[in-house]
Amino acid sequence: MFRFDTTGWGWIHLILGALAVLVGLSLFKARTWARVVGVGLAGLLLISSFLTLPYYPVWSVVLIAIYGFIIWALCVVQPRDT
């Protein structure tokens, strides 16, 4: 797993981040599928941040905490009835 160079990890984070932005835009419309995909995507981003710990230890720990909070927030939100 640690055979990727930092350029490879950068591309992985860039692609997953772009997908997260697209899903995030759908969250503004309170789509249920966006919450499910958002939790899965945040999980993938959390795992990828864990795998970059040897390269960027402080930044990886910060991102792991943020992604954990995102997963928690997407799981406990109560959608409003409109």
mmCIF file of the C-alpha atoms, coordinates in Angstrom:
data_MODEL
# 
_entry.id   MODEL 
# 
loop_
_atom_site.group_PDB 
_atom_site.id 
_atom_site.type_symbol 
_atom_site.label_atom_id 
_atom_site.label_alt_id 
_atom_site.label_comp_id 
_atom_site.label_asym_id 
_atom_site.label_entity_id 
_atom_site.label_seq_id 
_atom_site.pdbx_PDB_ins_code 
_atom_site.Cartn_x 
_atom_site.Cartn_y 
_atom_site.Cartn_z 
_atom_site.occupancy 
_atom_site.B_iso_or_equiv 
_atom_site.pdbx_formal_charge 
_atom_site.auth_seq_id 
_atom_site.auth_comp_id 
_atom_site.auth_asym_id 
_atom_site.auth_atom_id 
_atom_site.pdbx_PDB_model_num 
ATOM 1  C CA . MET A 1 1  ? 0.000   0.000  0.000  1.00 0.00 ? 1  MET A CA 1 
ATOM 2  C CA . PHE A 1 2  ? 2.803   2.415  0.717  1.00 0.00 ? 2  PHE A CA 1 
ATOM 3  C CA . ARG A 1 3  ? 4.363   2.033  -2.738 1.00 0.00 ? 3  ARG A CA 1 
ATOM 4  C CA . PHE A 1 4  ? 2.557   5.078  -4.130 1.00 0.00 ? 4  PHE A CA 1 
ATOM 5  C CA . ASP A 1 5  ? 4.609   8.205  -4.248 1.00 0.00 ? 5  ASP A CA 1 
ATOM 6  C CA . THR A 1 6  ? 3.141   11.457 -3.001 1.00 0.00 ? 6  THR A CA 1 
ATOM 7  C CA . THR A 1 7  ? 2.003   12.359 -6.519 1.00 0.00 ? 7  THR A CA 1 
ATOM 8  C CA . GLY A 1 8  ? -0.099  9.187  -6.640 1.00 0.00 ? 8  GLY A CA 1 
ATOM 9  C CA . TRP A 1 9  ? -1.660  9.950  -3.262 1.00 0.00 ? 9  TRP A CA 1 
ATOM 10 C CA . GLY A 1 10 ? -2.324  13.496 -4.446 1.00 0.00 ? 10 GLY A CA 1 
ATOM 11 C CA . TRP A 1 11 ? -4.276  12.247 -7.454 1.00 0.00 ? 11 TRP A CA 1 
ATOM 12 C CA . ILE A 1 12 ? -6.267  9.837  -5.289 1.00 0.00 ? 12 ILE A CA 1 
ATOM 13 C CA . HIS A 1 13 ? -7.196  12.634 -2.880 1.00 0.00 ? 13 HIS A CA 1 
ATOM 14 C CA . LEU A 1 14 ? -8.005  14.993 -5.760 1.00 0.00 ? 14 LEU A CA 1 
ATOM 15 C CA . ILE A 1 15 ? -10.387 12.522 -7.414 1.00 0.00 ? 15 ILE A CA 1 
ATOM 16 C CA . LEU A 1 16 ? -12.102 11.577 -4.145 1.00 0.00 ? 16 LEU A CA 1 
ATOM 17 C CA . GLY A 1 17 ? -12.339 15.258 -3.211 1.00 0.00 ? 17 GLY A CA 1 
ATOM 18 C CA . ALA A 1 18 ? -13.977 16.138 -6.526 1.00 0.00 ? 18 ALA A CA 1 
ATOM 19 C CA . LEU A 1 19 ? -16.529 13.378 -5.969 1.00 0.00 ? 19 LEU A CA 1 
ATOM 20 C CA . ALA A 1 20 ? -17.124 14.693 -2.451 1.00 0.00 ? 20 ALA A CA 1 
ATOM 21 C CA . VAL A 1 21 ? -17.887 18.165 -3.836 1.00 0.00 ? 21 VAL A CA 1 
ATOM 22 C CA . LEU A 1 22 ? -20.440 16.723 -6.259 1.00 0.00 ? 22 LEU A CA 1 
ATOM 23 C CA . VAL A 1 23 ? -22.112 14.716 -3.501 1.00 0.00 ? 23 VAL A CA 1 
ATOM 24 C CA . GLY A 1 24 ? -21.970 17.752 -1.199 1.00 0.00 ? 24 GLY A CA 1 
ATOM 25 C CA . LEU A 1 25 ? -23.916 19.801 -3.724 1.00 0.00 ? 25 LEU A CA 1 
ATOM 26 C CA . SER A 1 26 ? -26.628 17.134 -3.724 1.00 0.00 ? 26 SER A CA 1 
ATOM 27 C CA . LEU A 1 27 ? -26.771 17.265 0.072  1.00 0.00 ? 27 LEU A CA 1 
ATOM 28 C CA . PHE A 1 28 ? -28.146 20.803 -0.179 1.00 0.00 ? 28 PHE A CA 1 
ATOM 29 C CA . LYS A 1 29 ? -31.241 19.289 -1.800 1.00 0.00 ? 29 LYS A CA 1 
ATOM 30 C CA . ALA A 1 30 ? -31.576 16.775 1.102  1.00 0.00 ? 30 ALA A CA 1 
ATOM 31 C CA . ARG A 1 31 ? -31.240 13.746 -1.114 1.00 0.00 ? 31 ARG A CA 1 
ATOM 32 C CA . THR A 1 32 ? -31.123 10.466 0.808  1.00 0.00 ? 32 THR A CA 1 
ATOM 33 C CA . TRP A 1 33 ? -28.793 8.861  -1.711 1.00 0.00 ? 33 TRP A CA 1 
ATOM 34 C CA . ALA A 1 34 ? -26.355 11.748 -1.228 1.00 0.00 ? 34 ALA A CA 1 
ATOM 35 C CA . ARG A 1 35 ? -26.175 11.035 2.516  1.00 0.00 ? 35 ARG A CA 1 
ATOM 36 C CA . VAL A 1 36 ? -25.473 7.349  1.890  1.00 0.00 ? 36 VAL A CA 1 
ATOM 37 C CA . VAL A 1 37 ? -22.864 8.065  -0.785 1.00 0.00 ? 37 VAL A CA 1 
ATOM 38 C CA . GLY A 1 38 ? -21.416 10.826 1.408  1.00 0.00 ? 38 GLY A CA 1 
ATOM 39 C CA . VAL A 1 39 ? -20.861 8.417  4.293  1.00 0.00 ? 39 VAL A CA 1 
ATOM 40 C CA . GLY A 1 40 ? -19.201 5.908  1.954  1.00 0.00 ? 40 GLY A CA 1 
ATOM 41 C CA . LEU A 1 41 ? -17.056 8.567  0.340  1.00 0.00 ? 41 LEU A CA 1 
ATOM 42 C CA . ALA A 1 42 ? -16.021 10.029 3.690  1.00 0.00 ? 42 ALA A CA 1 
ATOM 43 C CA . GLY A 1 43 ? -15.095 6.494  4.752  1.00 0.00 ? 43 GLY A CA 1 
ATOM 44 C CA . LEU A 1 44 ? -12.898 6.083  1.677  1.00 0.00 ? 44 LEU A CA 1 
ATOM 45 C CA . LEU A 1 45 ? -11.291 9.456  2.318  1.00 0.00 ? 45 LEU A CA 1 
ATOM 46 C CA . LEU A 1 46 ? -10.711 8.470  5.946  1.00 0.00 ? 46 LEU A CA 1 
ATOM 47 C CA . ILE A 1 47 ? -8.977  5.272  4.856  1.00 0.00 ? 47 ILE A CA 1 
ATOM 48 C CA . SER A 1 48 ? -6.865  7.100  2.294  1.00 0.00 ? 48 SER A CA 1 
ATOM 49 C CA . SER A 1 49 ? -5.837  9.617  4.947  1.00 0.00 ? 49 SER A CA 1 
ATOM 50 C CA . PHE A 1 50 ? -4.881  6.752  7.241  1.00 0.00 ? 50 PHE A CA 1 
ATOM 51 C CA . LEU A 1 51 ? -2.683  5.332  4.494  1.00 0.00 ? 51 LEU A CA 1 
ATOM 52 C CA . THR A 1 52 ? -0.886  8.664  4.062  1.00 0.00 ? 52 THR A CA 1 
ATOM 53 C CA . LEU A 1 53 ? 0.138   8.823  7.732  1.00 0.00 ? 53 LEU A CA 1 
ATOM 54 C CA . PRO A 1 54 ? 3.808   8.028  6.968  1.00 0.00 ? 54 PRO A CA 1 
ATOM 55 C CA . TYR A 1 55 ? 4.008   10.938 4.521  1.00 0.00 ? 55 TYR A CA 1 
ATOM 56 C CA . TYR A 1 56 ? 1.971   13.657 6.270  1.00 0.00 ? 56 TYR A CA 1 
ATOM 57 C CA . PRO A 1 57 ? 1.357   12.620 9.900  1.00 0.00 ? 57 PRO A CA 1 
ATOM 58 C CA . VAL A 1 58 ? -0.173  15.823 11.314 1.00 0.00 ? 58 VAL A CA 1 
ATOM 59 C CA . TRP A 1 59 ? -2.346  16.613 8.300  1.00 0.00 ? 59 TRP A CA 1 
ATOM 60 C CA . SER A 1 60 ? -3.532  12.997 8.083  1.00 0.00 ? 60 SER A CA 1 
ATOM 61 C CA . VAL A 1 61 ? -4.642  12.978 11.731 1.00 0.00 ? 61 VAL A CA 1 
ATOM 62 C CA . VAL A 1 62 ? -6.512  16.264 11.229 1.00 0.00 ? 62 VAL A CA 1 
ATOM 63 C CA . LEU A 1 63 ? -8.270  14.883 8.146  1.00 0.00 ? 63 LEU A CA 1 
ATOM 64 C CA . ILE A 1 64 ? -9.154  11.623 9.919  1.00 0.00 ? 64 ILE A CA 1 
ATOM 65 C CA . ALA A 1 65 ? -10.866 13.652 12.667 1.00 0.00 ? 65 ALA A CA 1 
ATOM 66 C CA . ILE A 1 66 ? -12.722 15.800 10.116 1.00 0.00 ? 66 ILE A CA 1 
ATOM 67 C CA . TYR A 1 67 ? -13.900 12.793 8.115  1.00 0.00 ? 67 TYR A CA 1 
ATOM 68 C CA . GLY A 1 68 ? -15.048 11.088 11.316 1.00 0.00 ? 68 GLY A CA 1 
ATOM 69 C CA . PHE A 1 69 ? -17.089 14.172 12.162 1.00 0.00 ? 69 PHE A CA 1 
ATOM 70 C CA . ILE A 1 70 ? -18.574 14.233 8.647  1.00 0.00 ? 70 ILE A CA 1 
ATOM 71 C CA . ILE A 1 71 ? -19.637 10.587 8.944  1.00 0.00 ? 71 ILE A CA 1 
ATOM 72 C CA . TRP A 1 72 ? -21.213 11.290 12.329 1.00 0.00 ? 72 TRP A CA 1 
ATOM 73 C CA . ALA A 1 73 ? -23.019 14.388 11.020 1.00 0.00 ? 73 ALA A CA 1 
ATOM 74 C CA . LEU A 1 74 ? -24.420 12.595 7.976  1.00 0.00 ? 74 LEU A CA 1 
ATOM 75 C CA . CYS A 1 75 ? -25.680 9.719  10.126 1.00 0.00 ? 75 CYS A CA 1 
ATOM 76 C CA . VAL A 1 76 ? -27.489 11.750 12.807 1.00 0.00 ? 76 VAL A CA 1 
ATOM 77 C CA . VAL A 1 77 ? -29.088 14.511 10.720 1.00 0.00 ? 77 VAL A CA 1 
ATOM 78 C CA . GLN A 1 78 ? -32.884 14.614 10.746 1.00 0.00 ? 78 GLN A CA 1 
ATOM 79 C CA . PRO A 1 79 ? -34.270 15.766 7.395  1.00 0.00 ? 79 PRO A CA 1 
ATOM 80 C CA . ARG A 1 80 ? -36.851 18.557 7.518  1.00 0.00 ? 80 ARG A CA 1 
ATOM 81 C CA . ASP A 1 81 ? -40.292 17.987 6.083  1.00 0.00 ? 81 ASP A CA 1 
ATOM 82 C CA . THR A 1 82 ? -40.868 20.517 3.336  1.00 0.00 ? 82 THR A CA 1 
# 
